[in-house]
Amino acid sequence: MVKMYKPEYYLVQFYMVKPGQKIGVIEVGCIELNGSQTKVQVAYEYIGLSETGNVFVSSFSSSDYNAFIAEWEALLVKYLQKAPTSPSTVTVKSGVPSSAGFSLPVMANVMC
């Protein structure tokens, strides 16, 4: 479910709900770095809804988050490689449990 959508700022927030376990509030923002790269900033906030969700939230470490966001990045890169212009570089910057970012080439046909 979309919480906030501001396409003029290349910003979206949405909820990810795992019923009976947790709610995630995800924010994705994009900033053009230059004519060929876009910085993607991703932030997650988890809220436990049950003991299971609370255990997840309390045990979700920085290394868990970095592995999670690396998979998220890999899926985006895979998607973008199917676009007419393939990305040539992706730079990952290490994150903390609440946010991380990486750079992707600007793609005319992909709205971030």
Secondary structure, DSSP 8 states (H G I E B T S, - for coil): -EEEEEGGGTEEEEEEEETTTEEEEEEEEEEEEETTEEEEEEEEEEEESSHHHHHHHHH--HHHHHHHHHHHHHHHHHHHHTSSS-----EEEEEETTEEEEEEE--TT---
